[in-house]
Amino acid sequence: MLAGIELILSTEIVRADIASKTLLSATGLIFKYQILVIATGSTVSITSLTSIRSKHCLCCFFLRTLPLFQVLRLTDFGVEGADAKNIFYLREIDDADKLVEAIKAKKNGKAVVVGGGYIGLELSAALKINNIDVSMVYPEPWCMPRLFTADIAAFYEGYYANKGIKIIKGTVAVGFTTNADGEVKEVKLKDGRTLEADIVVVGVGGRPLISLFKGQVAENKGGIETDDFFKTSADDVYAVGDVATFPMKLYREMRRVEHVDHARKSAEQAVKTIMATEGGKTVTGYDYLPYFYSRAFDLSWQFYGDNVGDTVLFGDNDLASATHKFGTYWIKDGKVVGVFLESGTPEENKAIAKVARVQPSVESLDVLKNEGLSFASKI
């Protein structure tokens, strides 16, 4: 134990009884707690517990190092050959280590990336940098559809194409063939095409892992409902990260956020609340500004706020440009509610974050387009 923190590894919790404040492990060990923080991981097995002991409380944390939800696997959909070797799902450090070994073993080989979201875009870039021939496959009309507009996506798809990455939209993987060693050999697409593949990386989303607590805490929008201190409906039980559905004060509604920034900040909020309560003090409720970012090749974008309403594209999104600094504003009810910026400086990124928080009014979309990034700089 270090600084009152005990880390218990390789321990799978198979049952949680909130009424009796006990956790049961697969080996029959029973853990008693006074305060429980739910931060469940991305597989059915929960493989580590952390207990924090202070003067008055014992807190047990279920921890994972990557996004806190259950990964969706192609085997879940009955895809033929989806259990072949060298098909990867990137959720754990171990997954990344195995992928790196496969890249080394299949030097100058071919990879198919299934999915056009965060995992798809970032892994495609990483594979290409490592001299792997890459094809991306996704069913949506453009990449990152949950965040990107068609205009934003067009730039990144063009940029990736210029790097030699083949983008195949409007279809899905429906099967895989293998070689004599059981390694993936080909990817069969729904539109009838077949792609050669030495490596397949799948990023098709995930779901919050809350099955241990079903019927014991209130749920909302697929997650565990909390207040703005991440307290659940059960006494002395908190939920943080991707599994928590919490009040988004800025938009006056309950939301779940799947991103590392929120995972870190929500955990910090819960711990501050626990420690303040123990000391007879109070803390301010969570007031989160949605924040997403990514870096790939020499690109780096940030987004703050909400991507709803009308959009205004500004800046230089010409693929031939040396700087390719451009962005998009989202406008709802006459106010700017979200901002995306590619290749922003630290000062510019702070400016767009302020805009998303303040939600300034705009005279017209044309004025906003003409002012571009300077609009954010003067807020």
CORQUI-V988916 format. One record per residue. RES is the residue in one letter. OMEGA is omega in radians with two decimals (* if undefined). Layout:
res:omega
RES:OMEGA
RES:OMEGA
This chain:
res:omega
M:-3.14
L:3.13
A:3.12
G:-3.12
I:3.11
E:3.12
L:-3.11
I:-3.07
L:3.04
S:-3.13
T:-3.11
E:3.06
I:-3.07
V:3.11
R:3.06
A:3.10
D:-3.06
I:-3.13
A:-3.13
S:-3.13
K:3.13
T:3.05
L:-3.13
L:3.13
S:3.14
A:-3.13
T:3.09
G:3.10
L:3.11
I:3.10
F:3.06
K:3.11
Y:2.98
Q:3.09
I:-3.12
L:3.03
V:-3.12
I:3.08
A:-2.95
T:-2.96
G:-2.90
S:3.00
T:-3.14
V:-3.14
S:3.03
I:-2.89
T:3.04
S:3.04
L:2.99
T:3.07
S:3.10
I:-3.12
R:3.01
S:-3.04
K:-3.00
H:-3.01
C:2.99
L:-3.13
C:3.09
C:-3.14
F:2.95
F:-3.02
L:2.92
R:-3.07
T:-3.12
L:-3.02
P:-2.91
L:3.05
F:-3.12
Q:-3.10
V:3.05
L:-3.11
R:-3.12
L:3.07
T:3.10
D:-3.10
F:3.10
G:-3.14
V:-3.10
E:3.07
G:-3.06
A:3.10
D:-3.14
A:3.07
K:3.11
N:2.90
I:-2.96
F:3.02
Y:-3.00
L:3.08
R:-3.07
E:3.06
I:3.12
D:3.09
D:-3.14
A:3.12
D:3.14
K:3.11
L:3.11
V:3.12
E:3.12
A:3.10
I:3.12
K:-3.09
A:-3.10
K:-3.08
K:-3.11
N:-3.13
G:-3.11
K:3.10
A:3.00
V:3.10
V:-3.11
V:-3.12
G:-3.10
G:3.11
G:3.14
Y:-3.09
I:-3.10
G:-3.10
L:-3.09
E:3.14
L:3.10
S:3.11
A:-3.13
A:3.12
L:-3.13
K:3.10
I:3.12
N:3.02
N:3.03
I:3.06
D:-2.95
V:2.95
S:3.06
M:-3.13
V:3.06
Y:-3.02
P:-3.05
E:3.14
P:3.05
W:-3.09
C:3.11
M:-3.03
P:3.12
R:-3.14
L:-3.04
F:2.87
T:3.11
A:-3.14
D:3.11
I:-3.10
A:-3.11
A:3.12
F:-3.07
Y:3.08
E:3.09
G:3.14
Y:3.14
Y:3.11
A:3.10
N:3.09
K:3.12
G:3.11
I:3.13
K:-3.11
I:-3.11
I:-3.07
K:3.03
G:3.11
T:-3.09
V:3.05
A:-3.14
V:3.13
G:3.13
F:2.99
T:-3.08
T:3.04
N:-3.07
A:3.14
D:-3.14
G:3.12
E:3.13
V:-3.09
K:-3.11
E:3.03
V:3.11
K:3.13
L:-3.10
K:-3.12
D:3.06
G:3.13
R:3.06
T:-3.12
L:3.03
E:-3.12
A:2.96
D:-3.13
I:3.02
V:3.04
V:-3.07
V:3.03
G:-3.06
V:3.05
G:-3.11
G:3.11
R:3.12
P:-3.10
L:-3.04
I:-3.02
S:3.13
L:-2.98
F:3.14
K:3.09
G:-3.11
Q:3.09
V:3.11
A:3.13
E:-3.13
N:3.08
K:3.06
G:3.13
G:3.11
I:-3.09
E:3.09
T:2.97
D:-3.07
D:2.99
F:-3.13
F:2.97
K:3.10
T:3.12
S:3.13
A:-3.14
D:3.04
D:3.09
V:3.12
Y:3.04
A:-3.09
V:3.07
G:-3.04
D:-3.07
V:-3.04
A:2.97
T:-2.92
F:3.12
P:3.04
M:-3.00
K:-3.07
L:-3.08
Y:3.06
R:3.08
E:3.12
M:-3.14
R:2.96
R:-3.10
V:3.14
E:3.10
H:-3.07
V:-3.13
D:3.11
H:3.13
A:3.14
R:-3.04
K:3.12
S:3.08
A:3.11
E:3.14
Q:-3.14
A:-3.13
V:3.09
K:3.14
T:-3.14
I:-3.11
M:3.11
A:3.12
T:3.12
E:-3.13
G:3.12
G:-3.12
K:3.10
T:3.06
V:3.10
T:3.13
G:-3.10
Y:3.14
D:-2.94
Y:2.98
L:-3.14
P:-3.05
Y:3.09
F:-3.14
Y:3.06
S:3.05
R:3.10
A:-3.02
F:3.08
D:-3.14
L:3.09
S:-3.13
W:3.04
Q:3.10
F:3.08
Y:3.01
G:-3.03
D:-3.13
N:3.11
V:3.09
G:3.10
D:-3.14
T:3.06
V:3.09
L:3.14
F:3.06
G:-3.02
D:3.11
N:3.08
D:-3.12
L:-3.14
A:-3.10
S:3.12
A:-3.07
T:-3.05
H:3.04
K:-3.13
F:3.13
G:-3.13
T:2.98
Y:2.97
W:-3.06
I:3.10
K:-3.14
D:3.07
G:-3.13
K:3.07
V:-3.07
V:3.14
G:3.14
V:3.05
F:3.11
L:3.03
E:3.05
S:3.09
G:3.00
T:3.08
P:-3.14
E:3.12
E:3.10
N:3.05
K:-3.13
A:-3.13
I:3.07
A:3.12
K:3.11
V:-3.12
A:3.12
R:-3.06
V:-3.11
Q:-3.12
P:3.08
S:3.11
V:-3.13
E:3.14
S:3.13
L:3.14
D:3.12
V:-3.13
L:3.13
K:-3.14
N:-3.13
E:3.11
G:-3.07
L:-3.14
S:3.08
F:3.14
A:-3.06
S:-3.08
K:-3.14
I:*
